Amino acid sequence: MNEEPALKVNRLFDALVRAGWVWREGDLVAPNGTMWLDGKQPWQGDVRSFHARMVGRVGRLRGNLAGCAGADAADIERAVVDAQELAVALEMLL
């Protein structure tokens, strides 16, 4: 999809807010609080690269779950959910 960067940012923010992300002091914060996006510049570079980084992050986090238990596993699972939501929202911009 070929659209202005500002429109992509607005579409991303709208999708994330619908998914439960909230605005705090100019940042858009994930529901589990494990990540946030700067409200003025949510990513650097192109959307495709940012999406690839988030997909990679999800994979790395899932890999970190192996051998974890208790609170550590719960923290990682929350981070997976937040990163996955962002990856899905970014995918709609591709």
N, C-alpha and C positions, 0 to 999 in steps of 0.2 A: 504494500500500500504506500503510495507516494503522497505524503501530506506534510504540511508545515510542522517543524519540530514542536512548536507551542501547542498545536492541536494534539500531537501525540502525547505530550506531557499531560494535558488536560484529560485526555481519554484514559491514560494510565491512572492518574489520581482518582478520577471518578470510579473506575473499576475497583481500585483498592479500598476506597471508602465504602463501597457497597459490600466488600468482603470483610469489613470490620476494622480496617485501619483507621487511625484517628490523628487529627492534627494536634501537635503540641509545639508551641513556641516556634512555628515556622517549619517544622519537620513533620513528615507523614510517618507515623510509627505503626509497626506491625501489631496485630492483636496480642501476640505473646511477648511483645517488647524486645524481641531478639535482634531486630534490625530497624532501620529508619532510612528515609530518603530526604535529602535536602529539598525543601519546597521551591527553591529557586533553580537548582540544577540537580535533578534527581540522578543523572548519570553523565559520564564523560564518554565521548566517542559516539559510536552509532548504536542504535537499539539492538541490532542483531548481535553485536559483541556483548552488550550488557546481558541480553537474554542467555547467551552461551555461558557467560560467567555464572549466572544464577542457576542454570541447569547443572553446571559443574559443582557449584556449592551444595546443591541438594544431594548429588551423588557422593561427595566427600562426607557430608554430614551423616548420610545413611551408612557409609562405610565406618564411621566412628562409632556407630551404635553397637557394632560387634564387640562383645566383651564388656559392654557397659551394663550397669544395673542401677536400680534405685533412682536417686535424685539426678545423677549424671545422665542416665538414659532419658529421664523425663525432660531435662533441659535440652538435650539434643533433639528429641522428638518435637519439642515446641519450635526449635530453630528450623527443623525440616518443614514443618507446616507453614511457617512464615515465608521461608525462601521459596517453597513450592507455589504459594499464592502469588508471589511476585513474578515467578517464572511464567505462570499461566497468564497473568495480566499482560506481561510483556509479549507473549506469543501472539496475542490479538493485534499487536501493532506491526507485526512482521508482514 
